[in-house]
Amino acid sequence: MTASPLHHIADVIANRLIRDAALADQHRVELILVSELDRFHVVSEPDRQRVVELVVEAIGASASAPCEFVDMTQVSY
């Protein structure tokens, strides 16, 4: 089974958020989300929302993610 392009984008964003240790800083999360969504040309609102959902899933599945992080439902992108 091949992952969708949105899954790939979400994985890239999740890895960057974890690598940059940005998960506890809502402003940094928003900056990274917006820059990566724009870089990958994710324009439609449903696609942007789906990527955010996939990022949350990817971070939740990562053993290296810190326990405390921004409430992604409050992030504006």
RAPE-V326060 format. One record per residue. N is the residue number from 1. RES is the residue in one letter. NEAR is the number of other C-alpha atoms within 12 Angstrom. Layout:
BEGIN
{{N,RES,NEAR} {N,RES,NEAR}}
END
This chain:
BEGIN
{{1,M,3} {2,T,7} {3,A,11} {4,S,14} {5,P,18} {6,L,29} {7,H,23} {8,H,21} {9,I,31} {10,A,33} {11,D,31} {12,V,28} {13,I,38} {14,A,36} {15,N,31} {16,R,25} {17,L,36} {18,I,32} {19,R,19} {20,D,19} {21,A,23} {22,A,26} {23,L,34} {24,A,21} {25,D,21} {26,Q,23} {27,H,21} {28,R,24} {29,V,36} {30,E,26} {31,L,23} {32,I,32} {33,L,38} {34,V,24} {35,S,22} {36,E,30} {37,L,33} {38,D,18} {39,R,15} {40,F,21} {41,H,18} {42,V,24} {43,V,19} {44,S,15} {45,E,14} {46,P,13} {47,D,23} {48,R,29} {49,Q,24} {50,R,24} {51,V,35} {52,V,37} {53,E,26} {54,L,28} {55,V,36} {56,V,31} {57,E,20} {58,A,27} {59,I,33} {60,G,22} {61,A,17} {62,S,18} {63,A,11} {64,S,17} {65,A,26} {66,P,19} {67,C,16} {68,E,17} {69,F,24} {70,V,25} {71,D,20} {72,M,30} {73,T,16} {74,Q,14} {75,V,25} {76,S,20} {77,Y,29}}
END
